[in-house]
Amino acid sequence: MTDHLVVGIDGSDESAVALRWAVDQARRRGCSVKLVYALLIPVVSDAYGMVMTRPDVDELAAYSKGLLGAAAEVVHRLDPDIAVETTLREGPPAAVLLDESRSALGLVVGTRGLGAISGKLLGSVSVRVAVKAACPVYVIPPEWNPVACAGDPVVVGVDGSDHSEAALRLAIEECRLCDSPLKAVIAYHVGRFSKPIEPELIAQYDASEKAMARRTVERSLERAGLTGDGAPRVEIHVVEGKPADALVEAGRNALITVLGSRGRGGIARALLGSVSRSVMQETARPLAVVHAKRDADHG
């Protein structure tokens, strides 16, 4: 049943912020939350593969259960009406979270973590789950502030690909949940060697490229059925330049930025390899990454 949000817990300040965001999201969606701690047992061995040290597993498990219990208390304190489940699983964090994503409405992680989820999360766990998760992945930066974000638009990257269409559907859903406007962003970039030389022809060429980009967004909005009562107010934002730069700039004042896991044309061939990684690194607002195949499987 996909009626819950999975939240990655590791005891860090970053995961605590992600948890608070997940509670807000669960309240709006009327769903439960499942708190997951991935217990990776560290083992030190010598050059010949012989195990030299192994920590007390029972102590680690007790510590992990304590973190999960404390996180559950936070959820109850923030909203006692939200049902909470806690799960302690042994294994690498990315693998555990990917498996949990198979039955989840969404997967919520912080941008960095401690312990088993160590170092800079964007370099490993968040990127891996964003690529392979069977549900939308929400990456919440430590700077997130619900008061500062209130009233801001939902930003979505559009390029006409299946992945951006999936992102657009989620963005529209977020708009309706939060009663927020939608800002659809598309970037086009024309190399200087592709442009004509004459100034008048350059202006015509730029106008044509901009019109084509705008039409791409309009067609996507039409396919998404943005009509009738309850449809969010839409602003189309066409930018000449790099997609990552356009989305980072638009996302500075976004309730959340929603991206497809990959794109085409102006939004890049492999979005997580460039554009979304850049947005993850730069944004101080929540980010959602959606995979078209996963979206179709769970639609």
ABEGO torsion letter per residue (X at the ends): XBABBBBBBAGBAAAAAAAAAAAAAAAAAGBBBBBBBBBBBBBBBBAAGBBABBBBAAAAAAAAAAAAAAAAAAAAAABAABBBBBBBBBEBAAAAAAAAAAABABBBBBABBBEABBEBAAABAAAAAAAABABBBBBBBAABBAAAABGBBBBBBBAGBAAAAAAAAAAAAAAAAAGBBBBBBBBBBBBAAABBABAAAAAAAAAAAAAAAAAAAAAAAAAAGBBEBGBBBBBBBBBBEBAAAAAAAAAAABABBBBBABBBEAAEABAAAAAAAAAAAABABBBBBBBAAAAAAAX
